[in-house]
Amino acid sequence: MSKTNSTQFRHHASFGKRMEYFVLGRMLKEGIDLYVPLVDDFGIDAV
């Protein structure tokens, strides 16, 4: 993998994680109970 692809992947991965936490924060503000796994083995963001 070239340096450009590696940097681009990290940018997309961090953007995805920021969006995930943004949505979780909005759900918490609405009073929704969330359970977030400590380990992301199965690609489950929250229950």
C-alpha positions as CSV (number, residue, x, y, z in Angstrom):
1,M,0.0,0.0,0.0
2,S,1.4,3.4,-0.9
3,K,1.7,6.2,1.5
4,T,-1.1,8.1,-0.2
5,N,-3.6,5.2,0.1
6,S,-2.6,4.7,3.7
7,T,-3.2,8.4,4.5
8,Q,-6.4,8.4,2.6
9,F,-7.7,5.3,4.5
10,R,-6.9,6.9,7.9
11,H,-8.7,10.0,6.9
12,H,-11.8,8.0,5.9
13,A,-11.6,5.8,8.9
14,S,-11.4,8.8,11.3
15,F,-14.2,10.5,9.5
16,G,-16.4,7.4,9.9
17,K,-15.5,7.2,13.6
18,R,-16.4,10.9,14.1
19,M,-19.7,10.4,12.4
20,E,-20.4,7.4,14.5
21,Y,-19.9,9.3,17.7
22,F,-21.9,12.2,16.4
23,V,-24.9,10.0,15.8
24,L,-24.5,8.3,19.2
25,G,-24.3,11.7,20.9
26,R,-27.6,12.7,19.2
27,M,-29.3,9.5,20.2
28,L,-28.2,10.1,23.9
29,K,-29.5,13.6,23.8
30,E,-32.9,12.2,22.7
31,G,-32.8,9.9,25.8
32,I,-32.2,6.7,24.0
33,D,-30.3,4.0,26.1
34,L,-27.2,2.9,24.2
35,Y,-24.8,0.0,24.8
36,V,-21.5,0.5,23.0
37,P,-19.2,-2.6,22.8
38,L,-15.6,-2.1,24.0
39,V,-14.3,-4.3,21.2
40,D,-15.4,-3.9,17.6
41,D,-15.1,-7.6,16.5
42,F,-18.3,-7.8,14.6
43,G,-18.8,-4.3,13.3
44,I,-21.6,-3.5,15.7
45,D,-21.5,0.2,16.7
46,A,-24.2,0.2,19.4
47,V,-27.2,-1.7,20.7
